[in-house]
Amino acid sequence: MNRYLRALAGAVLLLLFCGAYGQTLPAAVNTDPARALVTLPEPANPALPSLILIGDSTVRNGKDDGQDLGPAGQWGWGRPIADYFDPARINVVNRAVGGLSSRTYLTSGHWQRTLAFVKRGDVVIMQFGHNDASPVNDDRRARGTLRGTGEESDTIDNLLTGQRETVHTYGWYLRRFIADIRARGATAIVCSPVPFKRWDADGRTRRARADYGGWAAQVARQELAGFIDLNEAAAAWYDALGRDAVLRLFPQVTPDETVHTNLAGARLNAEVVVAGIRALGVPVLVGALNDKGRAIVPLDDARPVVTGPSGPPRPANDLPALFLVGDSTVKSGGKDGMVGWGERIAPYFDLTRVNVVNHAIGGRSSRTFYTEGRWADVLAQLRPGDAVLIQFGHNDGGRIGDPAMKGRASGAGTGPETVMERKADGSVEAVHTFGWYMARYVADARAKGATVVLLSPVPHRDRWQEGRDFAEFAAWDEEVARQGGALFADLTIVVTEGYRALGAAVVDGFFADARTHTNDAGAAFNARQVVLALQGLPGRPFERWLKASP
């Protein structure tokens, strides 16, 4: 089982012992005061950049101490998220306050005091909404905002403060925060609110698309700010875990707690936020992640699962064929300006000597290309003397069983171990390691008399300037190739070296999305690098097919 699922399962089991059903449940602890008088943390090292969090109790609950109940108490995700960052590279400063809305975080003075710590190069993540639906004017909290994202306002005599106040929409307050953050030279990220522990008529976790979740997305889109859809992604996790497991991600108290998570639930939400950070690719945050943070797979923002056949049949001639097998970085088809390198490699080959047949398809991993029967289609067309280039990895990472992975994740490593995954239709699939699938491709193709080259994945837009991308997948590919009699080319490094020679200003122009898919120019460049990688193989097996002057 994937180590993240093991950790989550362990936390759930712990809560089973801490608050088992059938026992008398303790009373809920009130951590949602009318007037929040709290001492908030400051950046530990002012010389470092800071990730500053603002929000309500689902981000920071009380003193972040579980109300002396340990893991079983109430926790916001802003506490465990610090565990995914290197404190020597960034301050994680959780200045969220329980009981406040986007409006009262501003009017209480907490925002002004927080803004004093925001400096150029920092990042501020905001998550509000749970308390914005409260009454606009009463003598208890008076924290509600007007619904929506427009410019409407209402002037009231505040029954709680005794002051006249102009109340704006939820979206207005988010825009105010974004403007203030940008004025300080910092980056603003909007996060939709965590989902409630509530289910709809179909038994699925209720989403907030029609109100605060959707309005948060709308503001981020209008203001060109980063957006993390925590509401949708966490709800998808809840649906995958099942109701019994979700119940144990919340304190076992009476009356029933539907808003605040316990520590296990807070950790799940923190991982979703880190996944969103990785998808956005904000350099100061991505560069400050520790090993635990880098192991989180980015939220699936631009990796569609394409339907239809994976590739055309080989031409009806006697020429050998070069088959391309992979994901959307090999073949995107021009959708939204995305083009894969396999769509620009044919001009390098003498097509009077070889057929180039691209069977790559968007959204596939080493696992799903195999289980959907697409590899069987390639295998049926292979003849002695053919060759196959195989590149997977972009969709193989992540947690087996995570709904965001769309059933694509394979196991880590090259061993024989398997994980049983229950599918949406109720069936169970034995999921193998990445190396198992790649070894199967190698053995099958070699049995047909074909040459096989395993290529490590092309690098992400945000992972080539320092260090290397896809180190583990490259190592697994190399091991499988060596043991199975195939060839291996470290395409990740070949492309990375090419990017470094050109520089960031040029390379940024090679991408059609935030971090994964190239445009036409990027695909053409990567195709050239693939050819260079092939020319570097021992024995130069593709020299007979390549043009002298492409």
N, C-alpha and C positions, 0 to 999 in steps of 0.2 A: 504493500500500500504506500502511496506517495506520502512523504514525511509530513506535509502540511495537513493532509487528511488525518494522519495518525495523531498529530498534535491536537487537531480539533476534536477528534474522537476521544482523546484522553481527557480533554477539558470537560467534555460532555459527561463522561463517566464520573469524573470528580464531582460534578454537580449532582449526579444521581445520588452519591453518598451524602453530599452536604444537605440536600433538600429532597429526599425521596418522597414520592407520592404516597398518600396514606398516612402521613404524619401531620401534626398540627403545624400550619404554616405561620411564620412570624408576621407581625404587622409590617407594612411597607414603611420605609423611612422617607420623610419629607425632605427632599433636597432641592425643592423648587420654591425658594422664598419670595415673598412679595418685594422685598427690598434686599437685593443681593449685596451684602457687605463682606467682601472676600479680599484676600491678599493674593494678587496674581504674580506669577514668576516673571523675571526679567531675563534678557539674554545673558547666558553664563559668561560668554567671551565676546565683548563688543567688537573685537577685531574680526570675527568670523561673520559670514552671512547668516541670516536667520530665516527659518521657516516659522512664521507666526500664524497661529490658529485662532480664529474668532468664531463664536457660535454660542450654543446653549448647552444644557446639561448632557445632551447626547455626545458632546465633544469633550466637555470637562464637567464632571459631576462632583460638586462639593470640593473637597480638598484632594480629590483623586486618591482616596484611601479606602474606598469600599465601605465607608461608614462603619469601620471596625468589624466588618463581616468578611474580610478577605476577598477571595475570588468570587464568592457567592453574592457580594453586595453589588451596588450600582456603579458602573464604570462607563466613562465616555471613551471613544476611540482615540481621542487626542493624547491619552496617556500611553497606551501600548505602541502607538506609531513611532515614538522616539526610539524604540528598539530596532528599527530598520535603518537608522542613520548612524553615521560615524560622528561622534561628538567632537572629534578633532577637526572636522570639516564644516560643521554647521551647528547652530543652536536650534533646537526645537522648542519653541516657546508657546505653551498652551494657555492663551488668555481668554478662552471661552468662559462664560459665566452661566451657571444654571439659573433657570427662571426667566431669562431675558429673550426678547424677540429682536429682530433686526432694528426695530424702532427703539426699544428701550436700551439696547446696547449702545446706541448713539446718544439718546437723551439722558442716560444715567451718568455720562461722562467717561464710561469705560473705553469707548472708542478713541476719544481724545487722548487719554492716558496711554493707550496702546500705540496710537499713531506716533507718539513721541519716540518710540523705539524703532520705528520702521525707517530704514535707510536704503540708499541705492544698492541694488543687487539682491535685496531680500525678496522673499515670496510670502504672500499672505493668502491663506485659504479660508474662505468664509462658508459656514453652513448654518443657515437659519431656516425657520419654517414651522417647527413644531409649536412654538408659542405665538406665532403671528396670527393664528386663527382665533385667538382669545378675544374677549370683548375689547373694543376700542376704548371705552370709557366706563370704569367702575371704580369702587373704592378699595379693591383688593390688589389688582396688578396693573390695570389700565395699560396693557401691552400690545393689544391687537393692532394690526396694520390693515389698510384698505386692500381688498382683494385685487389681484392682477399686477400688471407691470406699467400701467399708464401714468399720466401726470395728474390724475385726480387728487384732490386733497379735501380735508374736512377740518375746520377749526372748532376746537372743543374747549370747554372749561374742565380741565382734568380733575375728576373727583378724588383722585388719590393724592395728587401733588398740590391741588389748589391753584394751579397755574393755567393760563391760556396756552394752548398748544395747537399747532397745525400738524395734522396726521396725514401721512402720504401712503402710497401703495407699497406693497412688499418690494416690487421691482425698483421703486424710487430709492429705497434705502440701500439696496444692493448696488445700484449705480453710484450712489454717494460714496460707498466704501471703495468701489473700483476707482473712481476719480481721485479720491484722496490718496490711495495707494500709488497710483501712477504719478501723481504730483510729487511724491517722494522718491521717484525713480525706481520703485519696486514693481514686482509682478503680481497681479491679482488672479486668483483661481476661484471659481464658484463651484460649490459642491451641493448637490441636491440632498435633502434631509434623509436620514436613515429611515427605513420602513418601520411601520408599526408591526407589532405581533398580532396581526389581524388577517383574516382570509376572506376571499370573495365567495360567491355562490358556487363557483367551480372548484373551490378548495385551493386556489392559488393565493399567494401572498398579495395583499392589496398594494397597488402601485399609486404613486402620486403624480401621474402624468397630467391629469386634468387640473391640478392646482399647483402646489408649491414646487414639486419636482419639475413640472413642465414650465413653470414661470422662471425658475432658476436657470433652466436651459435656454429659455428665450432671452433673458438678460445677457447671459454669457455670449450667446450668438450675436446679439445686437451690438454689444460692446467689444466684440472680438477678444474676449477674455477666455482663458482656459476653463474647461468644464469637466467635472468628474461626476458621472451619473451614479452616485453611491446608492440612491434609492432603487434604481433598476437592477444594478449589479448585485447588491445585497439581497434583494427580493428573489432574484434568480437562484442565489445560493440557498436561501430558505426553502424554495420549492424543491431543489435537488436533495436537500438534507431530509426533508419530510417533517411533518408537524411535531412528532414526538421529540425529535432532536432539537427543533427550534424552540420548543418550550423550555428546554434546559439551557438555552442561551440567554435567558432572562431570570432575574431573581425569583425564587420560589416564595412568594409572599401573598398576603391577603390584605386588601383586595388585589386582584390580579394585576401584575405589572405588564403593560403593553408597549411602553415607550422606551424605558431605560434597560440596557443590556447589563448582564454581569460581565466579568472579565473575559470569559471565553467569547461572548458575543462582541465585546469591544475589540478583541483581537481580530475577529473575522472582518469587522468593518474597517479596522486599520489596514488590513491586508488589501482590501478593495481600494482604499484610498491610495496606497502605495502603487497598486496596479494602474490606477488612473494617472498617477504622477509619471510612471514609466511610459504610459501611452502618450502623454503630452510631450515628454522629452525635454522638459525645462532643464537646461544644462546644470545650473547650480544645485538642483535637487537630485538629478540623476547621478551627478558626479559625487554626491555626498552619501549615497546609499552604501551600506556595509554589505557583507556577503549575504546576509539574510535578506536584505532589501533587494539586492540584484537577482536573487533567486525567484522573486515574485514575477510572474508573467504579466506583461502589460495587458490592460483591458483591451478586448477585441474591438478596435475602432475602425479598421479599414482592411479587414481580411475576409471578404465575402466568400461564402461557399457557392461556387458556380455550379449550375446544373448542366446536364447534357453530356455528350460524349467527350472523352478526354483528348482525342486527336483523330486525324484523318487516317485512312488505310494507306499502307505503303503503295507507291505508284506501281502500276502493272508493267514492270520492266525487269530486266535481269540484273540491275545494279544492286550492290550492297546498300544497306540502309543504316543511317545514324539516327537512333531513336533518342529523343529527349524526354526525360521523366522528371517531374517536379511539381512545384506549386506556382502561385501567381507571380513570383519573382522571376520565373522562367517563361510564363505565358499569362498575360493579363488581358489581351485582346483589345487594348485601347480604351477600356471603360474608365471614365473620369480621367482620361489622360495617362492612364497607367499602361506601361509596356514592359514586358519581360525580355531578358536577354536572349531567350530562345527564339524570339520573333525577329531578331536582328542579326542572327549568326549565319544564316544561309549564304550571304554574299562572300563569306570567307572560304566557302567550299566550291569545288568544281562539280557542278551538278550534272556534268556528263559522266562523272565517275561514281557519284554517291547520291542517294536520296536522303534529304534531311526531313525527318518526320517528328513533329513536336506534339507529344502526348501529354505535356504538362497541363495542369488545370488548377485554377484558383481555389484556395481553401483546403487543399489536401496536405496530409502529413504522410510520413512513411507508413503509418498504420492504415489510414483511410484509403489511400491509393490502392492498397492491397485488399482490404476487406470489401470494397465496393466492386471488385472484379476488374478494375482498370489495368492492373498489372497482368491479369490473365489475357486481356485484349492485346497488350503489347507482346506477351510471350507467344501468343498464337501466330503472330506475324514474323517472329524472329527466324532468321536463317543462319547457317554457318557463314562466318565472314562479316556479319553485321557488328555494330557496336552500340552501346547504350551509355548515355551520360545520365547520372541520377543525382539530383540535388534536393534534399529535404532537410528540415530543421526549423524553419520559421513557424510552423504550426504544430510541432511535436512537443514543445515544452508545456509546462503548466501541470495542473492537478487533474489526474484521471478522475472523472466524475464531476468536474467543474462545468456547469452549464455554459459558461462563457467560452469554453474550449470547443463546444459543438461536437463532442465525441471524437476529437482529433488527437488528444494527448497520448503519447506513447510513454512507456516506462523509461527511466534513466538507465544509461549504461548499455552493455552488450551481452548481459547474461541471460539465462533461461527463465528467470522468474516471471511470474504473471500476476496481474491484478484483475479480479472479477468486477466488471462494471455493469450495473443494471441500466438498461436503456429505457427510453421513454415509453416504448411499446411493451415493456415488461420483460423482454428477453435479457439474457445475460451474456456478455462478451468477455472472453479471456483476452486481456490486453497484454501484449508482449513489450519487451524493451525496444528502443530505437534500433539497437544493434541487431536484434533478432530479425526485424523486418528487412533491414539492409542486407543481412547475410542471406536471407531468403531470395532477395532479388539477384544477388551475386551468383548463388548456386543455380538458380533456375536459368539465368541467361547463359552462364558458362556451359551448362548442360546442353544448350542449343548451339554451342559453338560460337558464341558472340563474345566480343571484348567488352568488359565492364569498367567504367571509370566512376568512382564515387567522388563527388564534389562537395566540399563544405559550403554552407550557405553564403550568399552575398551579404555584406555587412549592412547593419542599420545606418540610417542617416546620422544618428547621435552616438555611434559606438566605434568610429574609426580613427578619431584624432588622437586618442590616448589608449594604450593597451590594445586588446584585440577583442573582437566579437566572436561568439560561437566557438569558444575554445573547447568545450566539452564535446560538442558535436563533431568537430574536426578530429579530435582524438578518437572518438568512437568510429568514425568513418575510416580513419587510417588503420585502426586495429582490425576492423572487419575486412578491409581490402587485403591486408597482409595475410590474414588467416585464410581467406577464401580465394586467393589467387587473382584478385582484381587489382586495378590501378587506383591510386588516390592522388587528387590534386587539391591543395589547400587554396581554394578559390577565395575564401574570406581574406587571406593575406595578400593574394595577388591583386584583388580589387582594392584593398586597403592601401597598398603601396602606390597604386595608381592614383587614388584619391589624394594621398599625401603629397604627391608630386604636383597635383593641380591646385590644391589649397581649398579651404572651406568655401570661399566666395563662389568658386566654380562648381564645387560639388553640391552645394545647396540648390543650384539650378538644375540638378539631375533628378530631382524627386518630384513626384506628383502628389504625395501626401506627406503627413507629418514625419514619418520615420522609416517606412518599409518599401514602398513601391516606386520604381523609377519611371520617369517619363521617356519619351522617345530618345532624347539625347543621352540620358542615363543608361537606357537599355543598349544603345549602340556602343557606349563606352564599355559597359560590362561584357558585351559580346566579344569585344576585342580582347579584354582581359581573359575571358574563357579560352580563346584561341592561344594566347600566350601561355596559359596554364597547360593546355594540351601539348604545345610545342616543347614544354619542359619535362614531359613524361619520359621515363627511360625507354630507349628504343624508338622514340618518336613514331608511335604506331599510326598517327593520323596524317603524317607528312604526305602520304600518297594521295590523300583526298583534298588537301588544302591548296588553294590557288597560290601561285607564286606572287601575284600582285592583286590582292583583294580590292 
